[in-house]
Every structure is written in structure tokens, then in C-alpha cells.
Amino acid sequence: MTIGGSWVKYGVTPMRVAQGLLCALLCVCALGQAIAQGPVRTLTYFPVGPIYEYRWKVLELALDHVRKAEGVAIELQPYDEKVTQNRGIHLLQSGAIDVIALGTDPEREVAMRPIRIDISRGIVGYRVFLISEPDQDRIARMDDDAFRKQLTFGLSSQWADVPVMRANGYTVVTATEYDRLFPMLAAHRFDALPRGIGEAGIELKAQRQTYPQLAIENTRALFFPYPIYFWVSLDDVKLAGQIERGLDAALADGSFQRLFQTYHASVIKDLKRSTRRVIRLDNPLLSADAAEIDTRWWWR
């Protein structure tokens, strides 16, 4: 009992020894896990704002699958500076931004590496219009040909749908800054601002106090194939693979579809109750490798 006597002599009990061993074991386990995971990688993403929230929830979902399956440590943070889409692409190329979520066009497919899974499931290609409320009746009386020929449509100069609408015979006025579109619409610099059905209501609410005359047009919608991809730098093959595996896993277990419904169920319900005439457009910008546009999730 000499050993036991030594414990008591120095104020160390068997319980304290056991607790110390347990703490040491936990520290070793934590160290082993950290070594296995490697250093934490923080991904900076763009664009940022309420209309883009869903896109980054999709990325978080995909990365959560990768974290669990592969033991990697990845975190997300927004790129806080307000920049244009073209500037955001340059920042990705320089390494200041790691992931972008935007639609596709030929220039972007040369400048960045796409993960060819449409995270919007086709819903961004379904466009309704912000207009001035007094124009509701005038637009409602137009047939599709007059709608195309007599109206002028406002878009950001850097949005990939500008050439789509022009290729289909629509007259487009552009602004270099997104925020300029709303005062231009209110001042009748153009007649209608096409927005995704998940975007129009959010934007109208945000602008209503400043421009109370704006409204969502009641009778028309456009639809064209327009996949939204995650993009990474051309040489970041590892990250592209991680995101793709995470998206595939989320599609397979149904969590992707549940997230989509969480964000879009109410607007889809409103859409199904409406009597809008949908005008379908061709998209000449799509490459042969473009992701399949699967609207069965929400539009049958």
C-alpha cells in the first residue's frame, strides 16, 4: 500500500488520477481528430444579399455532407464588399473569393470552373416583372407580340440573361449597378424589370417605401433554361470535387429538395394559383455540357 500512501501523502487520490487520465485521453483524441481533418479552410463566397441566401444554404448543405463523409474542416464567410459580378469573377481568379453562385454564359465557363449541377432547379429561369402599377391594364391588354415589341426591359449589364432576351427579340436597357434599376423603372426609363419568382417579392418589399408605385405585373412570365452553378477557380479541382460530391449526396438523400421547398414553397403555391401566360424563350448561351433543367420539383 506504499503507492496508495504516497497518493494520500501528496493530496492525490485515485479519483483525481483517473480524472487526469481521462482528460489526457480526450486531449489526445481531439488532437488526433484535428490532425485527421487538417487545417480549417475558410471559403469566401459571392454574391451576398437576401435574394442569394438560398444559394449559400445549398452550399452549406453540400459541405455538411462532405464534412461528415470525408472529415474535412470547411467554413464559409461572405465577401462583404459591394462589387459587380464581373469584379467578383476577377476576385475569384485572384484568390480573394473562393466560390461564386451565378448563372452560366460562355465567358464565365472560360474564366472559372463550374460545378454543373443546377442549384436553382430551373426556378431562376422563370421570370416575372416589376412594373409601375399604373401600367398593369396597358400591359394586360397586349398580345405576346406587342409585349415583346412595344415594351423596354431593364437589366443589369452584367446579368447573363441580357443576351438571352436580346436574342429573342426583346429591347433591353442596361445599368451597370443593380441598385440603379429601381429608380430607372420608377422614372419610366424602361417598362419592366424581369426578376426570378423567388426574387421579385423580396425586392419589391425592400423597395416599396422608396418607390411605392412599383408592383409585380399580373399576366405574364418568361421561362428560359438558365442553370445556376457554383463556380470555383480553374485550378481548384479539389474544392470543385468536394462541392460536387456534397451536392450529389444532398440530391440522393432528399435534403436538397427539402431545402428547396423550404425557400420556394409559398411562391410556387402563389404561382400555381395565378393565370399567367408563360412565354418560353430559347437560351443560345448554353453549352453542350449544360446541366439538365429539372423543373419537375416545382412545375409540372
N, C-alpha and C positions, 0 to 999 in steps of 0.2 A: 504493500500500500504506500510505498515511498513516493511513487509518482503522484497518487491522489493527494498525499500530504503536501507535495510541492505545489499542486494547483491551489490548495487552500491557503498555503503559506503566502503565495503571491496574489491572492484575491481572484484567482482564475478558477471558475467552476466548469465541470464538464458541459453544462448547458452553453456557457459562453464559448467554449471551444467549438462546439457543434455549430453555433450561430456563425462563428468566424469562418469555418469551413464552408458553410452554405453560401455566405457572401462571396467568398473566393471563387466557388464553383459558378455562381451566377455571373461574376465578372468575366470569368474565362469563357462562358457560353456567349455572353454579349460580345466579347472581343472576337470570338470565332465567327459569329453571325456578321459582324461588321466587316471582317476580313473577307468572308464569303460574298457579301454584297458588293464590296468595293466602295469607293467614294461615292457620295451622293452627287448626281448630276442634276443641276437646275436648268430647266428648259424655259427660255423666254419666248412668249408667244405673241402673235399679232394676227388680225386687228382686235381691238378691245372696245367694249361698249355693250349696252343692253341687248342690241339686236344680234350680237355674236355670242351671247352667253351659252346657248345650246351647243355650239360647236366645241367649246372648251370643256363642257361637261362630257361630251362624247370622247374627247381625248383623255380626260381624267379616267373615264370608264375603261378605255382601252389600256391605259397604262396600269390601272389597278389589276387587270388580268395578267399583265406581264410581270408586275411585281410579285404576284402570288405564284405564278408558274415558274419564273426564272430567278427570283430572289434579287432582282436589281433594285437599286435605290434611285428613284427619279422623282423630282418635284417640279412644279410649274409656277411660273410667275409672269405677270403681264408686262408687255413693253409699254411703259407709262407715257412716253412722249407721243404727242399727236402728230402723225405723219401721214402722207398719202400712201396709197397702195404701192405705187412704183418705188417710193422711197423705202417702204417696208421690205420690198423684194431686194433692193440693194443692200439693206442692212442684214438681211438673211445671208446674202452672198459674202458679206464681210465678217460674219460671225456674231454680230450684235444681237441678232434674233435667231432662234433655233427652229421654230415651227410657225408656219403660216397656214391659215384656213381660208381659201378663196376658190372661186370658180376657175375653170381652165380656159386657156387660149394658147395658140401656137407659141407666142413669145415666152409665156410662163413655162411651157414644157421644155424649152431650151435652157432657160435660166435656172430652173430648180428641179428637184426630184419629186415627182408626185407619188403619193400612195393612192393607187387607183381604186378606191372604194368611195362611192358617193355617200358622204355622211349626211346629206340632206334628204336622201331617198327621193329625189326629184321635186321636192316641195318648193325649193327656191326658184325653179323654172316656171312656177305658176305665179303670174303677176297680176295684181290688181292695181288700181290707180288712185293716187291722191290728186284731187282737183279742187277748184273753188266751188263751194256749194251752189252758187247761182248757175253754174254750168250743167247741173245734173240733167235738167229737162232737155237742153240742147243736145247733149251727148246721147241721151237715151233715144232720141228720135233718129239718130244716124244709123244707116246700114253699115256693114263691115267695110265696104269700100270707102265710104265717106269718113268713117272712123280713122282709117289709115291715111287718107289723102288730105283731110281737112284739119287734122289736129297736129300740134307740135308737141314732142315729148322731151322732157328734161332728164338728163342723166349725168352722173359724174364722168368726166372724160376718161377716167382710168377703169371704169367698170367694163368687164368683159362682154356685157350684153349690148354695148353701143354698136359694134359691128353687126351683131345678130339682127337688131331692129333695122338698121340701115339696109342690110342685105335683103330684108323682107319688105322694103319699100316705105318704111316709116321715116318721117322727118325728125331728126334728133338735134336738140340744143344741149351743149355740154357746159359744165362748170368744173374748174379744177379742184374746188373744195366742196365736199359733200354738204357742209352747212349752208352754203350759198344757194342751194337748190330751193329751199323753203321760201326765202324772201323773193326769189325769182318767180316761183309759182304764184305766190300771193300777189305779185305785181303784174301777173299775166305775161311774163316773158316767154312762157310756154303754157300749154293747156293741161298737161297731165304728167305726173311723176310715177312711173311704174315701180312697184315695190313688191317683194315677196309677201305672200299672205301671212307669214309669221313676222314680218317687219312692219307692215303698213299701220297696224293698230298701235304698236309701240311708238312709232314715230309720230303718229297723229296725236297721241296723248302727250308726248313730250313737247310738241309744237303748238298745241291748242291755245294756250294762254297768249302766246305771241301772235299767232295767226288764226284767230277763231273762225275765219271764213273757210278754212280748209276742211275737206271731207273725203271719205272714200267713195269713189264712183260706184253706182249700184248695179250696172247692167252688163259689164264686160270683164273679161280676163284674157290674158295671153298665157300660152303654155309653149315652152320650147325645152328640149333636152339640155340640161345645164348642171352637170355634176359639180359638187363642191368637194375638193380634196384637201387633205393635209399635205403640205409641202415642206421639204427639208432641203438643205444644201445638196448639191450634186454629189459631193464626196462623203456625205454622212449616210453610208449604206447601212451601218449598224442601227441607227435610230429609225430609219425607214422600215427596216425589218421588224423592229420591236413594235412600232405602231401598227404595222400591217397584221402581225400575229395577234396583237391585242384586239383589233377591230374584228378579225375573223372569230376570235373566241367569244366576243360580245354578241356577234351575229348568231353564233351557234347555240349559245345558252339562252337567248331571248332577252338578255338585259339591254341590248341596243334598242330593240323595238319598244321595250317598256319605257326607256328614257325618251324616245321619240314621241310616244303617245303622251307622256307627261307634259312635254312642252307644246305639243301641237293639237291635242285632242279638241280643245274648245274652238279653235279657229277652223278646224276641219268640220266640226259639227255645224258651225255657222255657214260654212261654205256649202255643205250638203243641203241646207235649208234654202239657199239662195237660188235664183233663176238666171244666173249669169250665163251669157253666151261665151264659150271658150273659143278663142281664135288660136289655132295651132300654127306655130312658126317652125321653119327649118333652122338648124344651127350649123352654119358652114364652118364653124371653128373647131368642131370636134374631130379629134384624130381617130384613126382606125383602132387605137388602143383604149379609147374612152370607156369609162366604167358603164355598166348597164344601168339604165334609169328604171328603177323598180318602183312604180307608183302604187303597186297593189297594197302596200301598207296603209294607204290612206285614201286612194281614189280608184274606184273600180268602174 
